[in-house]
Amino acid sequence: MKSKTFYARFVKRLIDILLSGLALIILSPVLLIVAILVRIKLGSPVIFNQKRPGLNEQIFTMYKFRTMTSETDNQGNLLPDDIRLTTFGKLLRATSLDELPELWNIFKGDMSIVGPRPLLVEYLPLYNEEQRHRHQVRPGLTGLAQVNGRNAISWTEKFKLDCQYVENITFKQDLSIFFLTIKKVFVKEGISSGTSVTNEKFEGNSD
């Protein structure tokens, strides 16, 4: 892998701290309103938290607004996502409002504004050597894969884009991804895969 540039080593983290801190202050009324609506429409807890692998595969707790109910079957097992994901939950995902609590992860240093999306811990043993490179940088609120298809592209394509990003981190590219993300939120592209209301589970590499 290429050595990190000055921007990737120092400036990127500084920008993350400044922008996430500012966003937490400016968007605090929005965070409060969404939290109240989630509590009313979906119940408690308002915040969904889950362990995710971050920089160098270090595990951290990622925060999001919950978008699903906690409905279970007679055996106590959670019902499928498409049943638990309500209209309100779909709206949160379509507008990316469910991602707002991740600003705290960015401010803390768990994540970056731009980088490969943090995936499930259970996927770690399934990566090949190339795919593991995605963990050489902090995971992002948005990334190259998110502006090039998001959940509508295959895992192979996502990982290829993630590694492509890690190989060439520049301010120009981060700025481009940031504004493309805003555009994607408004046009609501790639929110779900072709066979799932969220994202298909990664089952490993076939080759």
Secondary structure as GFF3:
##gff-version 3
##sequence-region A 1 207
A	DSSP	alpha_helix	6	6	.	.	.	ID=ss1
A	DSSP	pi_helix	7	11	.	.	.	ID=ss2
A	DSSP	alpha_helix	12	26	.	.	.	ID=ss3
A	DSSP	alpha_helix	28	42	.	.	.	ID=ss4
A	DSSP	beta_strand	47	53	.	.	.	ID=ss5
A	DSSP	three_ten_helix	55	57	.	.	.	ID=ss6
A	DSSP	beta_strand	59	65	.	.	.	ID=ss7
A	DSSP	alpha_helix	81	84	.	.	.	ID=ss8
A	DSSP	alpha_helix	87	95	.	.	.	ID=ss9
A	DSSP	three_ten_helix	97	99	.	.	.	ID=ss10
A	DSSP	alpha_helix	102	108	.	.	.	ID=ss11
A	DSSP	beta_strand	112	114	.	.	.	ID=ss12
A	DSSP	three_ten_helix	121	126	.	.	.	ID=ss13
A	DSSP	alpha_helix	129	132	.	.	.	ID=ss14
A	DSSP	three_ten_helix	133	136	.	.	.	ID=ss15
A	DSSP	beta_strand	140	142	.	.	.	ID=ss16
A	DSSP	three_ten_helix	146	148	.	.	.	ID=ss17
A	DSSP	three_ten_helix	150	152	.	.	.	ID=ss18
A	DSSP	alpha_helix	155	167	.	.	.	ID=ss19
A	DSSP	alpha_helix	171	187	.	.	.	ID=ss20
###
